[in-house]
Amino acid sequence: MKINIFLLSILLALTGCSTDLQNAKKSITSSGLEPYVKSLGSDEFMGRAPFTRGEKITVNYLAEELQKIGFEPAFDGSWFQPVPMIEIRSEIPAPVIINDGGRTISLNTPDDLAVTSPQVDEKTDIKGSELVFAGFGIVAPEYGRDDYKGLDVKGKTVVVLINDPGLYTGDTTYFKGREMTYYGRWTYKFEEAARQGAEGILIIHETLGAGYEYTIPRKSSMTPRFYMQTADSNKTLCKFTGWISAGSASTLFNNLGYNIDELRKSSCLKEFRGFKMNSTISMTINNKVKYNSSTNVAGILKGTSRKDECIVYTAHWDHFGTGEKENGDSIYNGAVDNGTSMAWAFEIGQAFAGLKKRPERSVIILFPTAEEQGMLGSAYYTEHPVIPMAKTAACFNNDLMLPIGRMKDLMITGYGQSDLDELLAEAAREQDRYVIRDPNSQTGMYFRSDHFPFARKGVPAVFARGNADSREHGREWTANAEKDYINNKYHRPADNYEPDKWDLSGIAEDAALAFTVGYRIANSDQFPQWKAGSEFRNIRKPD
């Protein structure tokens, strides 16, 4: 049997667990978390949107707090890394027209369609673009799947289903059953449609497959979208991308003689082939374009004997600024998304800085920008890192940490990917907790936050927090609490700091756990490795 040298070295190190480590863990408290969330989730920060005064307030605050806890500027003497981006606000001034063999369907944005244009043009006219149904919009040779086989989509608009076939069949031999693969992520579908030469793409929204209601893409289409600056002004992307609501999709396909539920079932079959819809779509999109730079913020605590190697803790700082009013409130404060996780990162950083003996490897606390826009800040960082990706041992990220008390579980999103599973499980046992997979893995959370760009560079990366089994109230209560947040507060003005209702003790416990695992890796002479079967295993070769 092959022995994992990294895990063996860590397990041996556990026997020498120091007083220094224990004291540092004890320094992580609910009362330490609270001031960060109170500030970052306040109206003063104006919803923390990139390219706004709220960004300046936010990034300056983060730099000041990193300095206070004992970190140094990470970017050649600066706390700040400029991230060149384009802001595009798309408006569709008239109804979108779908012509179906003489019949006309008039759809309104954003209620029926949530559409944006990523191309840097002030005006885009889509005139009679042919519609083509391309199943799930997936090209996956390892699964023998090519939804574009036999289809001519160049200069046309593809309509595709959300997620991947595994969710609806439960077949773990064909994709990963209910667990979403990257092929099911909407970003992949947009990318693949562009590679195929499509003019536009519409994803049929379905709450189970998306992991959220249509209100989320609807609201996102009403706010500015951000993209990386490119030499070709995004001409390699589709002219428009977006979502069609379930009701509108049903109307469209019913007119064509299809039932959308039956069409989804047949699309799951390996032999399924897409088809021309004998329909066209027309619309005019007006773009307001702004060139600017947003900002990643990072501090570093330099290691001793291996300071040219590091571990990274990430928590995005951005949210949606001000937008559509709900109950008289237009500021999207993002207290949970992602104020609680930034507090988590600060408490971990303070614990490292408080050690009497610094770890051997360096520790970086990174607050990326534009996570809500497709993880642009973290993707930029992985292309321009403080310490090379080949020397980055691991990334620990968090997002949406619910302030609902201590948990029996440690939910690992992306469980089964790397050695980090076992290290987290050991630290969880020390807290009398157990590890579980993400019970909602069909939502593809592993591909939806800032650890993912690190994984795409071959760095073992994890997203782990207590989220399923309250010590005090149990599983059902916890599931209802999460559902309440997703349905009523997620990406809405109601995501506010509520000290009378919040219990930060679980987030403190999660921070202590992530600190413990990071401490052990930072003092190891080995790197964590990807497991056999991980799609990220061969990106970076083992040492």
C-alpha positions, -999 to +999 in steps of 0.1 A: +000+000+000+013+034-010+019+057+021+009+093+018+041+110+031+023+143+036-004+128+058+021+107+077+042+138+085+012+157+097-001+128+119+034+125+135+033+163+142+000+160+160+019+143+189+038+175+195+008+198+196+022+229+213+010+253+240+016+280+215-009+265+191-035+260+218-032+296+231-035+309+195-067+289+189-082+302+221-077+338+209-103+332+182-136+343+197-171+355+188-164+388+204-133+391+181-154+384+150-182+408+158-165+442+152-155+432+117-190+422+106-206+452+123-184+475+103-183+457+069-221+450+070-230+487+078-245+513+055-212+532+058-196+507+033-224+513+008-228+477-002-191+473-011-195+474-049-164+476-071-158+510-088-177+529-061-168+550-031-178+520-011-149+501-026-124+528-014-139+527+021-138+489+021-102+483+008-088+510+031-105+494+061-092+460+052-056+472+049-058+490+082-071+460+099-045+437+084-018+461+097-034+461+131-033+423+135+004+422+126+006+414+089+027+432+063+017+445+029+018+416+004+023+433-029+058+447-030+052+470-001+015+477-009-017+462+005-033+467-029-032+448-062-050+467-090-073+444-111-080+460-145-117+454-153-145+467-175-179+476-160-208+470-184-244+480-176-267+464-202-302+477-209-328+462-232-351+492-241-379+472-258-394+437-255-374+407-268-392+392-297-392+355-305-407+346-339-419+310-341-431+303-377-454+333-379-463+334-342-447+360-321-437+358-284-429+391-267-407+387-236-399+414-211-365+419-194-357+412-166-389+393-156-389+368-185-353+370-197-322+381-177-298+392-204-265+411-205-239+417-232-202+411-223-189+427-255-175+463-253-200+479-277-224+506-269-251+491-290-258+455-301-286+446-324-296+409-325-318+406-356-335+373-363-308+351-347-318+314-352-325+295-320-309+261-315-315+237-286-282+222-275-293+200-245-271+208-215-246+227-237-218+203-227-187+189-245-172+163-222-151+137-240-145+117-208-182+111-205-187+105-242-209+136-244-210+163-271-242+183-271-230+203-301-224+173-323-241+177-357-253+213-348-243+244-367-245+272-341-221+297-356-238+331-355-269+316-338-284+315-303-282+284-283-307+275-256-295+250-230-305+234-197-289+243-164-267+218-145-257+184-160-274+150-166-262+134-134-285+156-112-316+143-129-306+107-134-287+101-101-263+080-122-229+083-106-212+065-135-224+092-159-211+125-145-212+125-107-249+119-099-264+147-079-230+164-074-226+191-101-195+189-123-180+220-137-198+212-169-230+221-151-219+255-141-234+284-160-200+300-165-188+269-184-220+269-206-213+306-215-176+297-223-185+266-244-212+285-264-185+311-273-160+284-283-187+270-306-191+304-322-226+311-310-239+346-312-258+343-279-268+318-252-299+314-230-299+290-200-333+277-190-336+285-153-347+257-130-344+262-092-332+227-084-304+227-110-294+263-104-295+262-066-314+295-064-346+310-077-349+331-109-348+362-088-310+359-085-301+361-122-329+386-127-314+410-101-278+403-114-288+414-149-301+447-136-267+456-120-235+463-138-214+433-148-177+432-146-152+415-169-114+414-172-100+439-197-089+420-229-071+430-260-100+421-282-127+439-261-144+405-253-151+398-290-143+361-283-174+360-260-210+357-271-227+389-280-252+383-253-256+358-225-284+352-201-312+332-186-348+325-196-373+320-168-389+285-165-424+299-174-412+316-205-392+286-216-423+264-211-443+287-233-416+287-260-412+250-261-449+243-258-454+263-290-429+240-306-447+209-294-423+200-266-429+196-229-399+211-211-398+184-183-399+156-209-373+174-230-350+175-199-354+138-194-346+130-230-316+154-229-301+132-201-296+103-225-262+097-239-276+094-275-296+127-272-290+152-301-299+188-302-321+204-329-330+236-347-359+253-330-373+269-362-375+301-343-356+334-341-348+359-314-344+397-319-335+424-294-315+456-290-290+459-261-276+492-251-244+491-230-228+517-208-191+509-206-166+520-180-129+511-179-114+510-144-095+490-119-108+473-088-086+461-060-074+429-043-062+434-008-037+411+009-013+409+038+015+385+045+030+370+076+064+358+064+075+324+074+109+313+088+126+284+071+102+283+041+091+319+036+091+314-002+062+289+002+028+298+016-008+289+025-036+313+015-068+322+033-094+340+011-127+358+016-141+381-011-149+417+000-173+427-028-211+428-029-237+446-050-237+482-037-270+499-041-298+486-063-335+478-065-354+487-034-370+461-012-390+472+018-376+507+015-339+495+016-316+498-014-282+490+001-270+455-004-249+453+027-238+416+024-233+411+061-233+373+056-221+374+020-193+380+028-189+400+060-188+369+083-161+352+062-139+383+062-142+383+100-133+346+099-101+354+079-091+383+102-094+361+133-073+334+117-047+359+107-046+374+142-041+339+156-011+333+133+004+367+142+000+360+179+021+329+178+054+331+198+071+311+171+061+320+135+053+291+111+079+278+087+058+288+056+044+322+050+007+329+055-013+352+032-047+367+039-063+376+006-095+396+002-103+394-036-126+417-055-154+408-079-162+373-067-198+381-073-189+387-109-173+354-116-143+353-092-124+379-112-102+391-084-090+357-073-085+346-109-063+376-114-044+369-083-036+334-094-022+348-126-002+374-106+005+358-072+026+371-043+042+336-041+040+314-072+012+289-075+038+261-076+049+272-041+014+277-027+007+247-005-030+251+000-059+276-002-086+279+025-117+299+014-150+307+030-182+323+019-218+327+032-209+316+068-243+317+086-242+332+121-265+305+136-244+290+163-221+260+168-224+230+145-218+192+150-208+189+114-180+203+092-194+204+057-166+201+030-177+214-003-157+194-029-151+165-005-130+138-021-107+162-040-075+163-019-056+154+013-072+184+029-102+162+037-083+140+062-066+170+078-099+188+083-115+155+096-088+152+122-092+188+134-130+183+134-126+152+157-107+174+181-137+196+183-161+167+187-174+172+152-179+150+121-173+157+084-200+155+058-202+161+021-221+191+009-258+178+009-266+203-018-237+195-041-260+199-071-257+236-067-220+235-077-207+255-048-172+242-054-171+262-086-187+293-072-162+309-049-126+321-046-110+287-039-118+276-074-093+297-094-066+282-071-079+247-078-077+254-115-040+262-110-034+229-093-034+242-057-054+220-033-082+243-022-111+238+001-143+255+012-154+241+046-177+253+074-203+240+098-236+242+079-259+212+084-263+201+120-268+226+148-255+214+182-285+230+198-313+226+173-304+197+150-305+192+112-340+202+103-338+235+121-304+242+104-318+234+069-347+257+075-324+285+087-303+281+056-333+281+034-347+312+050-314+330+043-312+319+007-349+327-001-351+360+018-317+375+023-292+361-002-282+389-027-309+411-013-309+443+009-321+422+038-286+407+043-279+429+073-260+426+105-285+416+132-267+414+166-299+404+185-305+374+162-269+363+154-248+337+171-212+339+159-199+310+180-200+285+152-180+308+129-154+312+157-152+274+159-148+271+121-120+297+122-101+278+150-104+246+129-091+263+097-063+279+117-053+245+131-051+228+098-033+257+082-008+258+111+000+221+106+005+226+068+026+257+074+050+237+096+051+206+074+079+198+049+053+183+025+025+197+003-011+184+003-019+164-029-049+159-050-066+125-049-068+100-077-098+109-098-097+146-092-099+167-123-072+189-108-047+162-100-024+165-131-023+203-133+006+206-108+029+176-105+036+163-070+069+173-055 
